């Protein structure tokens, strides 16, 4: 093997190991890995299955809230959400019909919500204001009207 080939192979393997270490650190230490889809639900029985049988905002700790949501035919349920500023909010969601998106522009919240799977994502709302939630996955002819708001007081 030529000396330049050895150098090239060493550098290539080194870069690959560095990238794998970075991705591993982000996934396991920072919790930035993709969802595992470990939690599933029967999409035909969403309205009968806890916690989706009673969607809404629930206080689960000191300044910590859970928002249980169902996404369906151009609507988010609940449609308008209110939480206090500084609260950590965990969104627990599932889709009742087709794949939907869940995005809050201006934040790092962006999730795909699929029928049969439970999607969880958390965010701390430090700034008061009104945050727009949009569906960023095409879900049918009324897709462009699928939006709602979070009011942070």
C-alpha positions as protocol buffer text, in pm:
chain_id: "A"
residue {
  index: 1
  type: UNK
  ca { x: 0 y: 0 z: 0 }
}
residue {
  index: 2
  type: UNK
  ca { x: 130 y: 345 z: -92 }
}
residue {
  index: 3
  type: UNK
  ca { x: 216 y: 586 z: 193 }
}
residue {
  index: 4
  type: UNK
  ca { x: -53 y: 842 z: 84 }
}
residue {
  index: 5
  type: UNK
  ca { x: -314 y: 568 z: 80 }
}
residue {
  index: 6
  type: UNK
  ca { x: -221 y: 476 z: 438 }
}
residue {
  index: 7
  type: UNK
  ca { x: -251 y: 840 z: 546 }
}
residue {
  index: 8
  type: UNK
  ca { x: -586 y: 876 z: 367 }
}
residue {
  index: 9
  type: UNK
  ca { x: -723 y: 557 z: 528 }
}
residue {
  index: 10
  type: UNK
  ca { x: -604 y: 663 z: 875 }
}
residue {
  index: 11
  type: UNK
  ca { x: -760 y: 1010 z: 842 }
}
residue {
  index: 12
  type: UNK
  ca { x: -1086 y: 863 z: 706 }
}
residue {
  index: 13
  type: UNK
  ca { x: -1119 y: 609 z: 987 }
}
residue {
  index: 14
  type: UNK
  ca { x: -1032 y: 880 z: 1242 }
}
residue {
  index: 15
  type: UNK
  ca { x: -1304 y: 1113 z: 1109 }
}
residue {
  index: 16
  type: UNK
  ca { x: -1557 y: 828 z: 1113 }
}
residue {
  index: 17
  type: UNK
  ca { x: -1472 y: 746 z: 1476 }
}
residue {
  index: 18
  type: UNK
  ca { x: -1501 y: 1115 z: 1576 }
}
residue {
  index: 19
  type: UNK
  ca { x: -1846 y: 1144 z: 1408 }
}
residue {
  index: 20
  type: UNK
  ca { x: -1966 y: 826 z: 1577 }
}
residue {
  index: 21
  type: UNK
  ca { x: -1846 y: 954 z: 1916 }
}
residue {
  index: 22
  type: UNK
  ca { x: -2029 y: 1286 z: 1866 }
}
residue {
  index: 23
  type: UNK
  ca { x: -2354 y: 1117 z: 1763 }
}
residue {
  index: 24
  type: UNK
  ca { x: -2326 y: 873 z: 2055 }
}
residue {
  index: 25
  type: UNK
  ca { x: -2265 y: 1157 z: 2302 }
}
residue {
  index: 26
  type: UNK
  ca { x: -2565 y: 1354 z: 2169 }
}
residue {
  index: 27
  type: UNK
  ca { x: -2791 y: 1050 z: 2177 }
}
residue {
  index: 28
  type: UNK
  ca { x: -2707 y: 907 z: 2518 }
}
residue {
  index: 29
  type: UNK
  ca { x: -2583 y: 1204 z: 2722 }
}
residue {
  index: 30
  type: UNK
  ca { x: -2794 y: 1485 z: 2579 }
}
residue {
  index: 31
  type: UNK
  ca { x: -3102 y: 1278 z: 2494 }
}
residue {
  index: 32
  type: UNK
  ca { x: -3112 y: 1401 z: 2136 }
}
residue {
  index: 33
  type: UNK
  ca { x: -3170 y: 1062 z: 1973 }
}
residue {
  index: 34
  type: UNK
  ca { x: -3461 y: 989 z: 1745 }
}
residue {
  index: 35
  type: UNK
  ca { x: -3774 y: 844 z: 1905 }
}
residue {
  index: 36
  type: UNK
  ca { x: -3763 y: 468 z: 1944 }
}
residue {
  index: 37
  type: UNK
  ca { x: -4137 y: 418 z: 1886 }
}
residue {
  index: 38
  type: UNK
  ca { x: -4133 y: 197 z: 2194 }
}
residue {
  index: 39
  type: UNK
  ca { x: -4475 y: 326 z: 2294 }
}
residue {
  index: 40
  type: UNK
  ca { x: -4752 y: 225 z: 2060 }
}
residue {
  index: 41
  type: UNK
  ca { x: -5128 y: 257 z: 2062 }
}
residue {
  index: 42
  type: UNK
  ca { x: -5415 y: 111 z: 1862 }
}
residue {
  index: 43
  type: UNK
  ca { x: -5508 y: 400 z: 1627 }
}
residue {
  index: 44
  type: UNK
  ca { x: -5868 y: 274 z: 1614 }
}
residue {
  index: 45
  type: UNK
  ca { x: -5907 y: 307 z: 1994 }
}
residue {
  index: 46
  type: UNK
  ca { x: -5725 y: 634 z: 2069 }
}
residue {
  index: 47
  type: UNK
  ca { x: -6029 y: 800 z: 2230 }
}
residue {
  index: 48
  type: UNK
  ca { x: -6074 y: 498 z: 2459 }
}
residue {
  index: 49
  type: UNK
  ca { x: -5709 y: 469 z: 2565 }
}
residue {
  index: 50
  type: UNK
  ca { x: -5553 y: 665 z: 2855 }
}
residue {
  index: 51
  type: UNK
  ca { x: -5422 y: 934 z: 2854 }
}
residue {
  index: 52
  type: UNK
  ca { x: -5576 y: 1024 z: 2518 }
}
residue {
  index: 53
  type: UNK
  ca { x: -5929 y: 967 z: 2645 }
}
residue {
  index: 54
  type: UNK
  ca { x: -5894 y: 1301 z: 2832 }
}
residue {
  index: 55
  type: UNK
  ca { x: -5667 y: 1533 z: 2629 }
}
residue {
  index: 56
  type: UNK
  ca { x: -5561 y: 1863 z: 2783 }
}
residue {
  index: 57
  type: UNK
  ca { x: -5309 y: 2038 z: 3006 }
}
residue {
  index: 58
  type: UNK
  ca { x: -5222 y: 1867 z: 3334 }
}
residue {
  index: 59
  type: UNK
  ca { x: -4988 y: 1990 z: 3607 }
}
residue {
  index: 60
  type: UNK
  ca { x: -4751 y: 1703 z: 3693 }
}
residue {
  index: 61
  type: UNK
  ca { x: -4496 y: 1879 z: 3914 }
}
residue {
  index: 62
  type: UNK
  ca { x: -4359 y: 2207 z: 4040 }
}
residue {
  index: 63
  type: UNK
  ca { x: -4378 y: 2429 z: 3730 }
}
residue {
  index: 64
  type: UNK
  ca { x: -4401 y: 2119 z: 3511 }
}
residue {
  index: 65
  type: UNK
  ca { x: -4692 y: 2037 z: 3282 }
}
residue {
  index: 66
  type: UNK
  ca { x: -4798 y: 1760 z: 3045 }
}
residue {
  index: 67
  type: UNK
  ca { x: -5006 y: 1842 z: 2738 }
}
residue {
  index: 68
  type: UNK
  ca { x: -5185 y: 1533 z: 2609 }
}
residue {
  index: 69
  type: UNK
  ca { x: -5283 y: 1594 z: 2246 }
}
residue {
  index: 70
  type: UNK
  ca { x: -5451 y: 1411 z: 1962 }
}
residue {
  index: 71
  type: UNK
  ca { x: -5393 y: 1524 z: 1606 }
}
residue {
  index: 72
  type: UNK
  ca { x: -5661 y: 1453 z: 1349 }
}
residue {
  index: 73
  type: UNK
  ca { x: -5814 y: 1583 z: 1026 }
}
residue {
  index: 74
  type: UNK
  ca { x: -5679 y: 1937 z: 1028 }
}
residue {
  index: 75
  type: UNK
  ca { x: -5715 y: 1991 z: 1405 }
}
residue {
  index: 76
  type: UNK
  ca { x: -5514 y: 1978 z: 1726 }
}
residue {
  index: 77
  type: UNK
  ca { x: -5703 y: 1867 z: 2038 }
}
residue {
  index: 78
  type: UNK
  ca { x: -5690 y: 2063 z: 2269 }
}
residue {
  index: 79
  type: UNK
  ca { x: -5701 y: 2358 z: 2034 }
}
residue {
  index: 80
  type: UNK
  ca { x: -5563 y: 2634 z: 2259 }
}
residue {
  index: 81
  type: UNK
  ca { x: -5312 y: 2574 z: 2537 }
}
residue {
  index: 82
  type: UNK
  ca { x: -5215 y: 2801 z: 2830 }
}
residue {
  index: 83
  type: UNK
  ca { x: -4906 y: 2749 z: 3048 }
}
residue {
  index: 84
  type: UNK
  ca { x: -4711 y: 2978 z: 3282 }
}
residue {
  index: 85
  type: UNK
  ca { x: -4376 y: 3129 z: 3179 }
}
residue {
  index: 86
  type: UNK
  ca { x: -4077 y: 2922 z: 3286 }
}
residue {
  index: 87
  type: UNK
  ca { x: -4277 y: 2599 z: 3282 }
}
residue {
  index: 88
  type: UNK
  ca { x: -4136 y: 2280 z: 3140 }
}
residue {
  index: 89
  type: UNK
  ca { x: -4400 y: 2133 z: 2911 }
}
residue {
  index: 90
  type: UNK
  ca { x: -4400 y: 1773 z: 2787 }
}
residue {
  index: 91
  type: UNK
  ca { x: -4619 y: 1714 z: 2484 }
}
residue {
  index: 92
  type: UNK
  ca { x: -4759 y: 1359 z: 2463 }
}
residue {
  index: 93
  type: UNK
  ca { x: -4920 y: 1312 z: 2122 }
}
residue {
  index: 94
  type: UNK
  ca { x: -5064 y: 1063 z: 1879 }
}
residue {
  index: 95
  type: UNK
  ca { x: -5238 y: 1089 z: 1543 }
}
residue {
  index: 96
  type: UNK
  ca { x: -5584 y: 949 z: 1492 }
}
residue {
  index: 97
  type: UNK
  ca { x: -5591 y: 927 z: 1111 }
}
residue {
  index: 98
  type: UNK
  ca { x: -5278 y: 1005 z: 907 }
}
residue {
  index: 99
  type: UNK
  ca { x: -4923 y: 1127 z: 975 }
}
residue {
  index: 100
  type: UNK
  ca { x: -4916 y: 1485 z: 1103 }
}
residue {
  index: 101
  type: UNK
  ca { x: -4638 y: 1726 z: 1193 }
}
residue {
  index: 102
  type: UNK
  ca { x: -4596 y: 1924 z: 1515 }
}
residue {
  index: 103
  type: UNK
  ca { x: -4376 y: 2232 z: 1487 }
}
residue {
  index: 104
  type: UNK
  ca { x: -4336 y: 2551 z: 1688 }
}
residue {
  index: 105
  type: UNK
  ca { x: -4156 y: 2799 z: 1461 }
}
residue {
  index: 106
  type: UNK
  ca { x: -3874 y: 2979 z: 1641 }
}
residue {
  index: 107
  type: UNK
  ca { x: -3810 y: 2688 z: 1880 }
}
residue {
  index: 108
  type: UNK
  ca { x: -3640 y: 2350 z: 1845 }
}
residue {
  index: 109
  type: UNK
  ca { x: -3974 y: 2166 z: 1862 }
}
residue {
  index: 110
  type: UNK
  ca { x: -4036 y: 1967 z: 1546 }
}
residue {
  index: 111
  type: UNK
  ca { x: -4189 y: 1621 z: 1554 }
}
residue {
  index: 112
  type: UNK
  ca { x: -4363 y: 1375 z: 1326 }
}
residue {
  index: 113
  type: UNK
  ca { x: -4675 y: 1228 z: 1484 }
}
residue {
  index: 114
  type: UNK
  ca { x: -4787 y: 898 z: 1335 }
}
residue {
  index: 115
  type: UNK
  ca { x: -5096 y: 685 z: 1391 }
}
residue {
  index: 116
  type: UNK
  ca { x: -5021 y: 393 z: 1619 }
}
residue {
  index: 117
  type: UNK
  ca { x: -4726 y: 564 z: 1789 }
}
residue {
  index: 118
  type: UNK
  ca { x: -4697 y: 790 z: 2091 }
}
residue {
  index: 119
  type: UNK
  ca { x: -4464 y: 1088 z: 2041 }
}
residue {
  index: 120
  type: UNK
  ca { x: -4322 y: 1281 z: 2338 }
}
residue {
  index: 121
  type: UNK
  ca { x: -4127 y: 1603 z: 2323 }
}
residue {
  index: 122
  type: UNK
  ca { x: -4041 y: 1856 z: 2597 }
}
residue {
  index: 123
  type: UNK
  ca { x: -3967 y: 2227 z: 2598 }
}
residue {
  index: 124
  type: UNK
  ca { x: -3930 y: 2501 z: 2861 }
}
residue {
  index: 125
  type: UNK
  ca { x: -4114 y: 2820 z: 2770 }
}
residue {
  index: 126
  type: UNK
  ca { x: -3905 y: 3097 z: 2928 }
}
residue {
  index: 127
  type: UNK
  ca { x: -4056 y: 3393 z: 2744 }
}
residue {
  index: 128
  type: UNK
  ca { x: -4422 y: 3494 z: 2781 }
}
residue {
  index: 129
  type: UNK
  ca { x: -4614 y: 3532 z: 2457 }
}
residue {
  index: 130
  type: UNK
  ca { x: -4817 y: 3344 z: 2204 }
}
residue {
  index: 131
  type: UNK
  ca { x: -4653 y: 3054 z: 2022 }
}
residue {
  index: 132
  type: UNK
  ca { x: -4792 y: 2916 z: 1697 }
}
residue {
  index: 133
  type: UNK
  ca { x: -4817 y: 2539 z: 1646 }
}
residue {
  index: 134
  type: UNK
  ca { x: -4837 y: 2421 z: 1286 }
}
residue {
  index: 135
  type: UNK
  ca { x: -4865 y: 2088 z: 1110 }
}
residue {
  index: 136
  type: UNK
  ca { x: -4562 y: 2059 z: 882 }
}
residue {
  index: 137
  type: UNK
  ca { x: -4654 y: 1721 z: 727 }
}
residue {
  index: 138
  type: UNK
  ca { x: -4901 y: 1728 z: 441 }
}
residue {
  index: 139
  type: UNK
  ca { x: -5212 y: 1559 z: 578 }
}
residue {
  index: 140
  type: UNK
  ca { x: -5479 y: 1635 z: 319 }
}
residue {
  index: 141
  type: UNK
  ca { x: -5670 y: 1916 z: 150 }
}
residue {
  index: 142
  type: UNK
  ca { x: -5720 y: 2120 z: 470 }
}
residue {
  index: 143
  type: UNK
  ca { x: -5357 y: 2091 z: 580 }
}
residue {
  index: 144
  type: UNK
  ca { x: -5280 y: 2464 z: 545 }
}
residue {
  index: 145
  type: UNK
  ca { x: -5547 y: 2547 z: 806 }
}
residue {
  index: 146
  type: UNK
  ca { x: -5411 y: 2307 z: 1069 }
}
residue {
  index: 147
  type: UNK
  ca { x: -5269 y: 2530 z: 1340 }
}
residue {
  index: 148
  type: UNK
  ca { x: -5326 y: 2632 z: 1701 }
}
residue {
  index: 149
  type: UNK
  ca { x: -5153 y: 2841 z: 1969 }
}
residue {
  index: 150
  type: UNK
  ca { x: -4983 y: 2809 z: 2305 }
}
residue {
  index: 151
  type: UNK
  ca { x: -5027 y: 3110 z: 2532 }
}
residue {
  index: 152
  type: UNK
  ca { x: -4743 y: 3152 z: 2782 }
}
residue {
  index: 153
  type: UNK
  ca { x: -4833 y: 3391 z: 3066 }
}
